[in-house]
């Protein structure tokens, strides 16, 4: 079997998942780094065999299978997905959204539409920590969606709003939110699922075993306190794609289909059923 091409995100919240992969480079696989959106595009076009992709991209047809048991999720405040705004929600007309994100963009659209019945214009941009509300045209937008390490480090000053989307989602829908998971593409004439699952699960096991070192290294790299990194990785981010997380994922999928953010694909339901058949309880209606 030729080496696996594995797409990896370099955010702090992925470190426990990729620890073993980074320690064993060259042993039957190569790592390709990129933002979540970029990795999803590479997987779609066959440039990768597997990648950590935004969950909404799987709904849209990226990937043939999901690695069981592993994800990046939150069950309340997440800290690394923020909507900042200089106006109250009801007055927002233009939102800048981080070009690295896709699940968070869909998440924000659903929250705005379902909880406040508003649909502002969304404009893709690249985060500039010094001026996060300034778009590519130089004009200041009403709001901006910032994700990942940039959101953790952002100190935009006085604002009308600074919302944690993980907290907003949990309070609105009473479900976890699954931002990303490992998805893979089948190779023609070659089954990669089983060895890939073993490799990625072993990588996470090493991450758990070396969590103290991961926390120390991330704190130094980002000039954060170790307590903050520990709280983030131990309390804010959840890595287990269990029945509760899958219930949240099913709800997200249903809402995306209903609001035309993803097509109805029976293969998505089948893939989720294969991960955890006992988690098929009907999600509560969204309010």
LOROGU-785707 format. One record per atom (N, C-alpha, C): residue number from 1; x, y, z. Coordinates in Angstrom, 2 decimals, padded with zeros to 5 digits. Atoms other than C-alpha are relative to their C-alpha. Layout:
% LOROGU-785707
   vexti         X         Y         Z
     NUM         X         Y         Z
...
//
This chain:
% LOROGU-785707
   vexti         X         Y         Z
       1    000.85   -001.19    000.00
       1    000.00    000.00    000.00
       1    000.89    001.24    000.00
       2   -000.80   -001.22    000.04
       2    001.40    003.40   -000.95
       2   -000.30    000.84    001.24
       3    000.19   -000.79   -001.23
       3    001.82    005.92    001.89
       3   -001.33    000.74    000.00
       4    001.24   -000.74   -000.17
       4   -001.36    007.45    003.22
       4    000.29    001.50    000.02
       5   -000.12   -001.46   -000.02
       5   -001.80    011.18    002.63
       5   -001.04    000.52    000.99
       6    000.87   -000.38   -001.11
       6   -003.22    012.62    005.85
       6    000.00    001.52    000.16
       7    000.14   -001.44   -000.16
       7   -004.54    016.18    006.11
       7   -000.19    000.38    001.46
       8   -000.05   -000.35   -001.42
       8   -003.84    017.82    009.47
       8   -000.17    001.51    000.18
       9    000.16   -001.39   -000.39
       9   -004.98    021.10    011.03
       9    000.99    000.32    001.10
      10   -001.02   -000.35   -000.99
      10   -002.41    022.95    013.12
      10   -000.54    000.84    001.16
      11    000.56   -000.69   -001.15
      11   -004.82    024.42    015.71
      11    000.34   -000.75    001.28
      12   -000.28    000.63   -001.29
      12   -004.19    023.76    019.40
      12   -001.01   -001.12    000.29
      13    001.00    001.02   -000.34
      13   -007.45    021.81    019.63
      13    000.17   -001.30   -000.77
      14   -000.24    001.26    000.70
      14   -006.13    019.18    017.20
      14    001.21   -000.75    000.57
      15   -001.26    000.61   -000.45
      15   -002.88    018.46    019.07
      15   -000.18   -001.37    000.65
      16    000.15    001.34   -000.57
      16   -004.21    015.55    021.16
      16   -000.36   -001.07   -001.03
      17    000.36    000.97    001.03
      17   -005.54    013.90    017.98
      17    001.18   -000.38   -000.89
      18   -001.07    000.23    000.98
      18   -002.37    014.22    015.91
      18    001.35   -000.28    000.65
      19   -001.28    000.16   -000.69
      19    000.30    013.68    018.57
      19    000.78   -001.21   -000.50
      20   -000.68    001.20    000.45
      20    001.10    010.14    017.53
      20    000.42    000.07   -001.46
      21   -000.34   -000.15    001.41
      21    001.04    011.00    013.84
      21    001.28    000.82   -000.16
      22   -001.17   -000.87    000.12
      22    003.58    013.79    014.30
      22    001.25   -000.67    000.54
      23   -001.15    000.70   -000.57
      23    005.81    011.53    016.38
      23    000.51   -001.11   -000.93
      24   -000.38    001.13    000.84
      24    005.83    008.78    013.74
      24    000.07    000.31   -001.47
      25   -000.05   -000.41    001.41
      25    006.30    010.74    010.52
      25    000.88   -000.95   -000.82
      26   -000.80    000.83    000.90
      26    007.50    008.67    007.60
      26   -000.32   -001.48    000.10
      27    000.32    001.41   -000.17
      27    006.05    005.38    008.82
      27   -001.29   -000.35   -000.73
      28    001.14    000.39    000.81
      28    003.66    004.64    005.97
      28   -000.98    001.10   -000.30
      29    000.91   -001.10    000.30
      29    002.12    008.08    005.71
      29    000.77    001.31   -000.05
      30   -000.55   -001.35    000.01
      30    002.80    011.74    005.04
      30   -001.08    000.95    000.49
      31    000.93   -000.97   -000.54
      31    001.21    014.71    006.78
      31   -000.02    001.25   -000.87
      32    000.18   -001.22    000.77
      32   -000.19    017.64    004.80
      32   -000.81    000.96    000.87
      33    000.64   -000.96   -000.90
      33   -001.05    020.70    006.89
      33   -000.81    001.03   -000.79
      34    000.81   -001.03    000.63
      34   -003.75    023.22    006.07
      34   -001.15    000.39    000.88
      35    001.20   -000.40   -000.74
      35   -006.85    025.05    007.30
      35   -001.12   -001.00   -000.25
      36    001.09    000.98    000.18
      36   -010.06    023.02    007.74
      36   -000.64    000.05   -001.39
      37    000.64   -000.11    001.31
      37   -011.64    024.37    004.56
      37    000.90   -000.52   -001.12
      38   -000.94    000.44    001.03
      38   -008.51    023.74    002.49
      38    000.16   -001.51   -000.02
      39   -000.13    001.45   -000.06
      39   -008.19    020.16    003.70
      39   -001.24   -000.68   -000.57
      40    001.23    000.57    000.57
      40   -011.82    019.48    002.83
      40    000.04    000.04   -001.53
      41   -000.10   -000.10    001.46
      41   -011.19    020.72   -000.72
      41    000.99   -001.02   -000.55
      42   -000.99    000.99    000.46
      42   -008.10    018.52   -001.05
      42   -000.55   -001.42    000.07
      43    000.60    001.34   -000.10
      43   -010.01    015.47    000.18
      43   -001.05   -000.18   -001.09
      44    001.01    000.08    001.05
      44   -012.84    016.23   -002.23
      44    000.62   -000.33   -001.36
      45   -000.64    000.16    001.31
      45   -010.42    016.33   -005.17
      45    000.99   -001.16   -000.05
      46   -000.84    001.19    000.02
      46   -008.56    013.17   -004.19
      46    001.47    000.26    000.27
      47   -001.39   -000.32   -000.31
      47   -005.37    014.91   -003.08
      47    000.42   -000.53    001.37
      48   -000.25    000.59   -001.31
      48   -005.67    013.33    000.39
      48   -000.79   -001.30    000.11
      49    000.74    001.23   -000.30
      49   -006.72    009.92    001.68
      49   -000.91    000.19    001.20
      50    000.82   -000.32   -001.17
      50   -008.02    011.26    004.98
      50    000.37    001.38    000.50
      51   -000.27   -001.33   -000.55
      51   -008.29    014.59    006.76
      51   -000.98    000.30    001.11
      52    000.92   -000.60   -000.96
      52   -009.76    016.38    009.73
      52   -000.78    001.08   -000.75
      53    000.77   -000.94    000.81
      53   -012.57    018.15    007.90
      53   -001.18    000.56    000.79
      54    001.22   -000.53   -000.62
      54   -015.45    020.43    008.92
      54   -001.15   -000.98   -000.20
      55    001.07    000.99    000.09
      55   -018.45    018.22    009.67
      55   -000.99    000.33   -001.12
      56    000.96   -000.36    001.04
      56   -020.67    020.19    007.28
      56    000.49   -000.42   -001.38
      57   -000.52    000.41    001.31
      57   -018.36    019.25    004.40
      57   -000.30   -001.47   -000.28
      58    000.42    001.39    000.21
      58   -019.14    015.56    004.95
      58   -001.46   -000.03   -000.45
      59    001.41   -000.08    000.43
      59   -022.82    016.47    004.67
      59   -000.09    000.37   -001.48
      60    000.03   -000.48    001.38
      60   -021.95    018.08    001.32
      60    000.70   -000.94   -000.98
      61   -000.52    001.01    000.91
      61   -020.33    014.96   -000.09
      61    001.49   -000.22    000.02
      62   -001.45    000.18   -000.08
      62   -016.68    015.13    000.98
      62    000.29   -001.22    000.86
      63   -000.38    001.19   -000.74
      63   -015.36    011.72    001.99
      63   -000.99   -001.14   -000.16
      64    000.82    001.20    000.11
      64   -016.66    008.15    001.92
      64   -000.33   -000.61    001.36
      65    000.23    000.57   -001.32
      65   -016.43    007.28    005.61
      65    000.53    000.89    001.10
      66   -000.40   -000.76   -001.18
      66   -015.95    008.65    009.11
      66    000.72   -000.94    000.96
      67   -000.72    000.78   -001.00
      67   -013.38    007.37    011.59
      67   -000.81    000.02    001.30
      68    000.84    000.03   -001.20
      68   -015.38    006.20    014.63
      68    000.74    000.47    001.25
      69   -000.51   -000.28   -001.34
      69   -014.89    007.56    018.12
      69    000.75    001.29    000.19
      70   -000.87   -001.16   -000.13
      70   -012.89    010.71    017.35
      70   -000.64    001.22   -000.66
      71    000.53   -001.23    000.58
      71   -013.91    014.32    016.74
      71    000.56    001.20    000.77
      72   -000.22   -001.24   -000.75
      72   -013.52    017.93    017.82
      72   -001.38    000.58    000.23
      73    001.35   -000.42   -000.34
      73   -016.66    018.99    019.67
      73    000.02    000.86    001.25
      74    000.18   -000.73   -001.25
      74   -017.97    021.21    022.45
      74   -001.37   -000.32    000.56
      75    001.28    000.25   -000.68
      75   -020.75    020.78    025.00
      75   -000.35    001.21    000.87
      76    000.17   -001.26   -000.71
      76   -021.07    024.41    026.01
      76    001.04    000.97   -000.53
      77   -001.00   -000.97    000.47
      77   -018.57    027.29    025.84
      77    001.22   -000.69   -000.59
      78   -001.14    000.62    000.69
      78   -015.70    026.54    023.44
      78    001.21    000.94   -000.02
      79   -001.04   -001.03   -000.03
      79   -013.67    029.82    023.54
      79    000.65    000.28   -001.36
      80   -000.73   -000.18    001.26
      80   -012.23    029.31    020.04
      80   -000.92    000.21   -001.21
      81    000.93   -000.37    001.07
      81   -015.36    030.11    017.99
      81   -000.79    001.19    000.51
      82    000.59   -001.21   -000.54
      82   -016.42    033.72    018.52
      82   -000.62    000.87   -001.08
      83    000.59   -001.05    000.82
      83   -018.78    036.20    016.94
      83    000.19    001.30    000.74
      84   -000.18   -001.32   -000.58
      84   -017.65    039.73    017.68
      84   -000.76    001.00   -000.86
      85    000.83   -000.95    000.74
      85   -019.84    042.68    016.73
      85    000.02    001.37    000.67
      86    000.07   -001.37   -000.52
      86   -020.01    046.43    017.09
      86   -001.44    000.49    000.06
      87    001.43   -000.34   -000.07
      87   -023.83    046.36    016.90
      87   -000.74   -001.14    000.68
      88    000.83    001.10   -000.51
      88   -026.58    044.37    018.63
      88   -000.38   -000.96   -001.11
      89    000.31    001.02    001.00
      89   -027.60    041.15    016.87
      89   -001.05    000.46   -001.01
      90    001.10   -000.40    000.89
      90   -030.80    042.62    015.46
      90    000.38    001.04   -001.03
      91   -000.41   -001.04    000.93
      91   -028.86    045.37    013.69
      91    001.13   -000.44   -000.93
      92   -001.12    000.49    000.83
      92   -026.19    043.19    012.04
      92   -000.49   -000.25   -001.42
      93    000.33    000.17    001.42
      93   -026.31    043.37    008.24
      93    001.15   -000.62   -000.80
      94   -001.17    000.49    000.74
      94   -022.77    042.37    007.20
      94    000.95   -000.69    000.97
      95   -000.87    000.80   -000.87
      95   -020.65    039.59    008.76
      95    001.20   -000.49   -000.80
      96   -001.23    000.57    000.58
      96   -017.05    038.76    007.93
      96    000.21   -001.37    000.61
      97   -000.17    001.37   -000.50
      97   -016.42    035.01    008.21
      97    001.38   -000.52   -000.40
      98   -001.35    000.51    000.19
      98   -013.04    033.33    008.55
      98    000.03   -001.00   -001.15
      99   -000.05    000.87    001.17
      99   -012.07    031.66    005.27
      99    000.43   -001.43    000.33
     100   -000.41    001.35   -000.39
     100   -010.64    028.68    007.18
     100   -001.17   -000.85    000.45
     101    001.11    000.70   -000.65
     101   -014.06    027.75    008.55
     101   -001.13   -000.30   -000.97
     102    001.24    000.29    000.71
     102   -017.12    026.04    007.11
     102   -001.09   -000.49    000.96
     103    001.00    000.43   -000.98
     103   -018.87    024.22    009.96
     103   -000.45    001.17    000.86
     104    000.36   -001.13   -000.86
     104   -018.72    027.35    012.12
     104   -000.84    001.02   -000.74
     105    000.81   -000.92    000.80
     105   -020.13    029.43    009.27
     105   -001.44   -000.50   -000.08
     106    001.34    000.58    000.04
     106   -023.06    027.04    008.88
     106   -000.67    000.09    001.37
     107    000.49   -000.11   -001.37
     107   -023.45    027.00    012.66
     107   -000.53    001.40    000.29
     108    000.42   -001.37   -000.22
     108   -023.64    030.79    012.76
     108   -001.25    000.34   -000.79
     109    001.20   -000.27    000.80
     109   -026.16    030.96    009.92
     109   -001.24   -000.59    000.69
     110    001.13    000.65   -000.66
     110   -028.40    028.49    011.77
     110   -000.39    000.74    001.27
     111    000.31   -000.71   -001.25
     111   -028.11    030.34    015.07
     111   -000.69    001.34   -000.27
     112    000.61   -001.29    000.32
     112   -028.89    033.72    013.53
     112   -001.42   -000.16   -000.52
     113    001.31    000.20    000.62
     113   -031.80    032.38    011.52
     113   -001.00   -000.59    000.97
     114    000.93    000.74   -000.86
     114   -033.29    030.04    014.11
     114   -000.31    000.71    001.31
     115    000.23   -000.63   -001.30
     115   -032.88    032.15    017.23
     115   -000.40    001.47   -000.11
     116    000.31   -001.43    000.12
     116   -033.22    035.71    015.89
     116   -000.66    000.37   -001.34
     117    000.67   -000.22    001.29
     117   -034.76    035.29    012.41
     117    000.66    001.11   -000.82
     118   -000.73   -000.97    000.81
     118   -032.02    037.34    010.75
     118    000.96   -000.74   -000.94
     119   -000.88    000.60    001.00
     119   -029.97    036.59    007.63
     119    000.89    001.09   -000.60
     120   -000.89   -001.03    000.54
     120   -027.15    039.11    007.19
     120    000.84   -000.54   -001.15
     121   -000.92    000.40    001.06
     121   -024.76    039.08    004.25
     121    001.30   -000.51    000.62
     122   -001.25    000.57   -000.48
     122   -021.69    036.88    004.82
     122    001.09    000.26   -001.04
     123   -001.12   -000.27    000.89
     123   -018.30    037.84    003.36
     123    001.24   -000.74    000.53
     124   -001.18    000.77   -000.41
     124   -015.25    035.55    003.45
     124    001.19    000.93    000.12
     125   -001.18   -000.85   -000.19
     125   -012.09    037.13    004.81
     125    001.09   -000.77    000.73
     126   -001.11    000.59   -000.75
     126   -008.75    036.40    006.44
     126    000.21    000.82    001.28
     127   -000.09   -000.68   -001.29
     127   -008.37    037.18    010.13
     127    001.22    000.90    000.07
     128   -001.11   -000.89   -000.38
     128   -006.27    040.20    011.02
     128   -000.26    000.40    001.43
     129    000.27   -000.19   -001.42
     129   -005.98    040.29    014.76
     129   -000.02    001.47    000.42
     130   -000.03   -001.42   -000.34
     130   -005.21    044.00    014.81
     130   -001.31    000.69   -000.37
     131    001.24   -000.63    000.47
     131   -008.37    044.90    012.86
     131   -000.97   -001.10   -000.45
     132    000.81    001.17    000.38
     132   -010.69    041.87    012.96
     132   -001.30    000.34   -000.71
     133    001.25   -000.37    000.65
     133   -013.73    043.80    011.74
     133    000.20    000.69   -001.35
     134   -000.28   -000.65    001.29
     134   -012.00    045.32    008.71
     134    000.06   -001.03   -001.11
     135    000.06    000.93    001.10
     135   -012.86    043.53    005.50
     135    001.06    000.28   -001.06
     136   -000.98   -000.19    001.06
     136   -010.77    043.18    002.32
     136   -000.15    001.32   -000.74
     137    000.23   -001.28    000.65
     137   -012.33    046.36    000.98
     137    000.36    001.19    000.90
     138   -000.38   -001.05   -000.94
     138   -011.11    048.28    004.03
     138   -001.13    000.53    000.84
     139    001.15   -000.46   -000.76
     139   -014.62    048.91    005.26
     139   -000.22   -000.88    001.23
     140    000.25    000.74   -001.23
     140   -015.58    047.90    008.78
     140   -001.39   -000.65   -000.06
     141    001.27    000.74   -000.01
     141   -018.27    045.21    008.99
     141   -000.69    000.14    001.34
     142    000.75   -000.03   -001.26
     142   -020.96    044.95    011.63
     142    000.52   -001.06    000.97
     143   -000.39    001.12   -000.85
     143   -019.59    041.62    012.90
     143    001.02   -000.85   -000.72
     144   -000.99    000.92    000.58
     144   -016.90    039.00    012.36
     144   -000.03   -001.31    000.77
     145   -000.12    001.33   -000.57
     145   -016.68    035.25    012.96
     145    001.49   -000.37    000.00
     146   -001.43    000.31   -000.13
     146   -013.22    034.29    014.26
     146    000.11   -001.37    000.64
     147   -000.09    001.37   -000.50
     147   -012.13    030.68    014.86
     147    001.43   -000.37    000.36
     148   -001.29    000.61   -000.27
     148   -009.28    028.59    016.21
     148    000.88    000.80    000.94
     149   -000.96   -000.67   -000.89
     149   -006.13    029.91    017.85
     149   -000.14    001.51   -000.07
     150    000.18   -001.45    000.13
     150   -006.83    033.40    016.47
     150   -001.10    000.49    000.93
     151    001.09   -000.39   -000.89
     151   -010.10    033.51    018.40
     151    000.44   -000.03    001.46
     152   -000.49    000.11   -001.38
     152   -008.30    032.42    021.57
     152    000.89    001.19    000.36
     153   -000.94   -001.09   -000.25
     153   -005.75    035.23    021.20
     153   -000.59    001.39   -000.23
     154    000.58   -001.28    000.40
     154   -008.10    037.95    019.99
     154   -000.42    000.85    001.19
     155    000.42   -000.98   -001.00
     155   -008.52    041.04    022.18
     155   -000.44    001.26   -000.75
     156    000.43   -001.09    000.89
     156   -010.63    043.36    020.01
     156   -000.42    001.29    000.68
     157    000.42   -001.23   -000.68
     157   -011.42    045.95    022.68
     157   -001.50    000.04    000.23
     158    001.43   -000.13   -000.31
     158   -014.87    047.29    023.62
     158   -000.87   -000.34   -001.21
     159    000.91    000.40    001.06
     159   -017.66    045.71    021.57
     159   -001.41   -000.07    000.53
     160    001.39    000.18   -000.40
     160   -021.41    045.53    021.58
     160   -000.26   -001.46    000.33
     161    000.21    001.44   -000.19
     161   -021.19    041.72    021.38
     161    001.32   -000.75   -000.11
     162   -001.10    000.95    000.11
     162   -018.62    038.99    021.96
     162   -000.58   -001.34    000.43
     163    000.76    001.22   -000.29
     163   -020.46    035.66    021.70
     163    000.82   -001.25   -000.27
     164   -000.60    001.32    000.14
     164   -019.11    032.16    022.21
     164   -001.04   -000.90   -000.67
     165    001.01    000.75    000.74
     165   -020.86    030.05    019.57
     165   -000.29   -001.37    000.61
     166    000.26    001.27   -000.65
     166   -020.43    026.80    021.49
     166   -001.03    000.16    001.10
     167    000.94   -000.28   -001.07
     167   -022.29    028.30    024.44
     167   -001.37    000.34   -000.57
     168    001.25   -000.40    000.65
     168   -024.93    029.86    022.17
     168   -000.74   -001.22   -000.55
     169    000.60    001.21    000.58
     169   -025.53    026.53    020.40
     169   -000.61   -000.88    001.10
     170    000.47    000.87   -001.08
     170   -025.84    024.54    023.63
     170   -001.26    000.56    000.65
     171    001.17   -000.61   -000.63
     171   -028.29    027.02    025.15
     171   -001.21    000.02   -000.93
     172    001.10   -000.06    000.97
     172   -030.36    027.13    021.94
     172   -000.57   -001.37   -000.32
     173    000.44    001.30    000.48
     173   -030.50    023.45    020.97
     173    000.25   -001.15    000.97
     174   -000.23    001.00   -001.05
     174   -029.32    021.58    024.09
     174    000.66   -001.27   -000.54
     175   -000.77    001.10    000.60
     175   -026.94    019.42    022.09
     175    001.46    000.42   -000.10
     176   -001.40   -000.31    000.33
     176   -023.17    019.18    021.68
     176    000.09    000.45   -001.45
     177   -000.25   -000.35    001.39
     177   -021.73    020.62    018.50
     177    001.31   -000.65   -000.43
     178   -001.19    000.67    000.54
     178   -019.28    018.57    016.41
     178    000.52    000.84   -001.16
     179   -000.58   -000.89    001.00
     179   -017.01    020.90    014.44
     179    000.72   -000.76   -001.10
     180   -000.84    000.71    000.97
     180   -014.75    018.37    012.73
     180    000.19   -001.44    000.42
     181   -000.37    001.39   -000.26
     181   -013.86    014.70    012.44
     181    000.86   -000.49   -001.14
     182   -000.80    000.62    001.06
     182   -011.63    012.40    010.44
     182   -000.93   -000.65   -001.02
     183    000.71    000.65    001.09
     183   -013.14    011.48    007.07
     183    001.02   -000.54   -000.98
     184   -000.94    000.56    000.97
     184   -011.53    009.32    004.41
     184   -000.68   -000.31   -001.33
     185    000.43    000.43    001.33
     185   -011.82    008.47    000.72
     185    000.52   -001.40   -000.26
     186   -000.45    001.34    000.38
     186   -011.68    004.91   -000.53
     186    000.95    000.08   -001.20
     187   -000.89    000.13    001.16
     187   -008.84    004.02   -002.88
     187   -000.54   -001.11   -000.90
     188    000.47    001.00    000.95
     188   -009.68    002.11   -006.01
     188    000.79   -001.30    000.17
     189   -000.64    001.30   -000.13
     189   -008.98   -001.57   -005.44
     189    000.83   -000.18    001.26
     190   -000.85    000.06   -001.20
     190   -007.48   -000.93   -002.01
     190   -000.80    000.50    001.20
     191    000.75   -000.38   -001.19
     191   -009.19   -000.87    001.40
     191    000.94    000.62    001.02
     192   -000.88   -000.69   -000.96
     192   -007.66    001.69    003.76
     192   -000.67    000.25    001.34
     193    000.74   -000.36   -001.19
     193   -010.37    002.00    006.38
     193    000.56   -000.58    001.29
     194   -000.43    000.64   -001.24
     194   -009.17   -000.53    008.96
     194    001.37    000.47    000.47
     195   -001.30   -000.49   -000.47
     195   -005.46    000.40    009.04
     195   -000.01    001.49    000.36
     196    000.09   -001.43   -000.28
     196   -006.37    004.08    008.97
     196   -000.62    000.25    001.37
     197    000.66   -000.16   -001.29
     197   -008.72    003.77    011.94
     197    000.96   -000.35    001.13
     198   -000.96    000.40   -001.02
     198   -006.06    001.93    013.94
     198    001.07    001.07    000.20
     199   -001.05   -001.02   -000.06
     199   -003.46    004.58    013.09
     199   -000.49    001.25    000.73
     200    000.51   -001.24   -000.58
     200   -005.65    007.54    014.06
     200   -000.41   -000.18    001.45
     201    000.33    000.25   -001.40
     201   -006.94    005.98    017.25
     201    001.25   -000.12    000.86
     202   -001.27    000.11   -000.73
     202   -003.38    005.11    018.30
     202    000.63    001.38    000.19
     203   -000.54   -001.36   -000.10
     203   -002.36    008.72    017.59
     203   -000.66    000.74    001.15
     204    000.70   -000.67   -001.08
     204   -005.04    009.99    019.95
     204    000.38   -000.59    001.36
     205   -000.42    000.62   -001.27
     205   -004.07    007.48    022.64
     205    001.33    000.57    000.47
     206   -001.27   -000.62   -000.38
     206   -000.56    008.88    022.56
     206   -000.23    001.43    000.46
     207    000.31   -001.36   -000.41
     207   -002.00    012.39    022.76
     207   -000.52    000.07    001.42
     208    000.51    000.03   -001.36
     208   -003.90    011.49    025.91
     208    001.12   -000.29    001.00
     209   -001.10    000.35   -000.89
     209   -000.80    009.93    027.43
     209    000.98    001.15    000.20
     210   -000.96   -001.09   -000.06
     210    001.25    013.05    026.67
     210   -000.68    001.36    000.14
     211    000.77   -001.24   -000.09
     211   -001.40    015.65    027.47
     211    000.74    001.08    000.79
     212   -000.72   -001.01   -000.81
     212    000.71    017.36    030.15
     212    001.06    000.69   -000.83
     213   -001.04   -000.59    000.85
     213    003.52    017.89    027.64
     213   -000.63    000.86   -001.10
     214    000.71   -000.78    001.02
     214    001.07    019.07    024.95
     214   -000.41    001.36    000.57
     215    000.44   -001.24   -000.66
     215   -000.32    021.66    027.38
     215    001.18    000.95    000.21
     216   -001.18   -000.83   -000.23
     216    003.14    022.89    028.30
     216    000.52    000.61   -001.29
     217   -000.51   -000.49    001.28
     217    004.27    023.20    024.67
     217   -000.93    001.04   -000.61
     218    000.95   -000.95    000.58
     218    001.08    024.96    023.54
     218    000.02    001.32    000.76
     219   -000.04   -001.22   -000.79
     219    001.28    027.44    026.40
     219    001.19    000.85   -000.38
     220   -001.21   -000.73    000.39
     220    004.82    028.40    025.44
     220   -000.16    000.57   -001.41
     221    000.10   -000.41    001.40
     221    004.05    028.57    021.70
     221   -000.94    001.19   -000.19
     222    001.01   -001.04    000.19
     222    001.04    030.89    022.15
     222    000.00    001.06    001.09
     223   -000.08   -000.95   -001.12
     223    002.05    032.80    025.29
     223   -001.29    000.02    000.81
     224    001.16    000.17   -000.85
     224   -000.99    031.46    027.13
     224    000.47   -000.67    001.29
     225   -000.34    000.72   -001.22
     225   -000.96    030.18    030.70
     225   -000.32   -001.48   -000.17
     226    000.28    001.43    000.06
     226   -000.83    026.43    031.18
     226   -001.41   -000.31    000.51
     227    001.35    000.21   -000.51
     227   -004.06    026.67    033.19
     227   -001.04    000.25   -001.09
     228    000.96   -000.29    001.06
     228   -005.81    028.22    030.21
     228   -000.02   -001.12   -001.04
     229   -000.07    001.08    000.98
     229   -004.60    025.55    027.80
     229   -000.63   -001.27    000.58
     230    000.57    001.19   -000.65
     230   -005.51    022.83    030.29
     230   -001.52    000.08    000.03
     231    001.45   -000.15   -000.02
     231   -009.03    024.21    030.72
     231   -000.59   -000.18   -001.40
     232    000.48    000.08    001.38
     232   -009.42    024.51    026.96
     232   -000.05   -001.45   -000.49
     233   -000.08    001.36    000.52
     233   -008.29    020.96    026.13
     233   -000.73   -001.02    000.88
     234    000.66    000.95   -000.90
     234   -009.77    019.27    029.21
     234   -001.50    000.25    000.16
     235    001.39   -000.33   -000.30
     235   -013.08    021.12    029.58
     235   -000.78    000.52   -001.21
     236    000.72   -000.61    001.13
     236   -013.93    023.06    026.41
     236   -000.11   -000.94   -001.20
     237   -000.02    000.87    001.17
     237   -012.93    020.59    023.71
     237   -000.23   -001.45    000.42
     238    000.27    001.42   -000.24
     238   -014.29    017.04    023.63
     238    000.38   -000.77   -001.26
     239   -000.58    000.74    001.13
     239   -012.61    014.46    021.44
     239   -000.72   -001.32   -000.28
     240    000.67    001.29    000.17
     240   -015.00    011.52    021.79
     240   -001.29    000.15   -000.81
     241    001.20    000.01    000.83
     241   -017.56    010.96    019.04
     241   -000.92   -001.10    000.53
     242    000.85    000.98   -000.67
     242   -019.95    009.17    021.38
     242   -001.46    000.22   -000.39
     243    001.42   -000.08    000.36
     243   -023.73    008.76    021.30
     243   -000.54    001.42    000.15
     244    000.49   -001.36   -000.22
     244   -024.34    012.24    022.71
     244    000.49    000.94   -001.10
     245   -000.54   -000.83    001.07
     245   -022.03    013.90    020.19
     245   -000.67   -000.33   -001.33
     246    000.67    000.39    001.25
     246   -023.63    011.91    017.37
     246   -001.43    000.52   -000.05
     247    001.33   -000.59   -000.04
     247   -027.05    013.09    018.49
     247    000.06    001.47   -000.42
     248   -000.19   -001.39    000.41
     248   -025.77    016.66    018.17
     248    000.33    000.11   -001.47
     249   -000.38   -000.01    001.42
     249   -024.27    015.84    014.78
     249   -001.22   -000.25   -000.88
     250    001.23    000.26    000.75
     250   -027.60    014.44    013.57
     250   -000.88    001.25   -000.06
     251    000.79   -001.23   -000.02
     251   -029.37    017.61    014.67
     251    000.60    001.04   -000.95
     252   -000.67   -000.95    000.90
     252   -026.80    019.78    012.87
     252   -000.27   -000.38   -001.45
     253    000.26    000.45    001.36
     253   -027.24    017.67    009.74
     253   -001.43    000.32   -000.41
     254    001.41   -000.25    000.34
     254   -031.03    017.93    009.86
     254   -000.26    001.49   -000.23
     255    000.22   -001.44    000.15
     255   -030.97    021.70    010.34
     255    000.66    000.54   -001.27
     256   -000.67   -000.43    001.23
     256   -028.45    022.15    007.52
     256   -000.82   -000.37   -001.23
     257    000.83    000.42    001.14
     257   -030.70    020.17    005.16
     257   -001.25    000.87   -000.07
     258    001.22   -000.80   -000.01
     258   -033.82    022.06    006.24
     258    000.24    001.43   -000.45
     259   -000.29   -001.39    000.35
     259   -032.12    025.43    005.77
     259    000.85    000.12   -001.27
     260   -000.66    000.01    001.31
     260   -030.50    024.44    002.44
     260    001.48    000.37    000.09
     261   -001.45   -000.18   -000.14
     261   -026.93    024.57    003.76
     261    000.75   -001.26   -000.40
     262   -000.56    001.26    000.47
     262   -026.35    020.97    002.67
     262   -001.13   -000.78   -000.65
     263    001.05    000.79    000.65
     263   -028.22    018.56    000.37
     263   -000.40   -001.19    000.87
     264    000.42    001.22   -000.66
     264   -030.23    015.61    001.62
     264    000.73   -001.18   -000.63
     265   -000.77    001.15    000.51
     265   -027.90    012.60    001.26
     265   -000.20   -001.17    000.95
     266    000.24    001.16   -000.83
     266   -028.94    009.18    002.52
     266    001.30   -000.61    000.51
     267   -001.28    000.56   -000.40
     267   -025.27    008.20    002.69
     267    000.50    000.60    001.32
     268   -000.40   -000.62   -001.27
     268   -024.78    010.66    005.57
     268   -000.68   -000.72    001.16
     269    000.71    000.72   -001.06
     269   -027.48    009.00    007.67
     269    000.58   -001.39    000.18
     270   -000.56    001.34   -000.09
     270   -026.02    005.59    006.84
     270    001.35    000.01    000.71
     271   -001.31   -000.09   -000.63
     271   -022.53    006.69    007.86
     271   -000.12    000.23    001.50
     272    000.20   -000.27   -001.42
     272   -023.79    008.03    011.19
     272   -000.57   -001.22    000.72
     273    000.55    001.22   -000.58
     273   -025.80    004.86    011.82
     273    001.10   -001.04    000.23
     274   -001.08    000.97   -000.13
     274   -022.69    002.75    011.28
     274    000.91    000.33    001.18
     275   -000.87   -000.39   -001.10
     275   -020.78    004.76    013.88
     275   -000.58   -000.39    001.35
     276    000.61    000.22   -001.31
     276   -023.27    004.32    016.71
     276   -001.48   -000.32   -000.20
     277    001.41    000.30    000.31
     277   -026.51    002.47    015.82
     277   -000.96    000.35    001.13
     278    000.91   -000.25   -001.12
     278   -027.92    002.94    019.34
     278   -000.28    001.48    000.22
     279    000.19   -001.45   -000.21
     279   -027.70    006.76    019.01
     279   -001.03    000.58   -000.96
     280    000.92   -000.45    001.04
     280   -030.56    006.96    016.48
     280   -001.25    000.68    000.54
     281    001.15   -000.70   -000.57
     281   -032.99    008.67    018.87
     281   -000.26    001.29   -000.76
     282    000.36   -001.21    000.75
     282   -034.87    011.46    017.14
     282    000.42    001.24    000.75
     283   -000.40   -001.27   -000.64
     283   -033.35    014.87    017.85
     283   -001.24    000.84    000.27
     284    001.13   -000.87   -000.35
     284   -035.70    017.29    019.57
     284   -000.15    001.09   -001.03
     285    000.20   -001.08    000.98
     285   -037.28    019.87    017.28
     285    000.74    001.27    000.42
     286   -000.70   -001.26   -000.29
     286   -035.27    023.06    017.01
     286   -001.01    001.10    000.26
     287    000.90   -001.13   -000.31
     287   -036.82    026.16    018.49
     287    000.67    001.30   -000.39
//
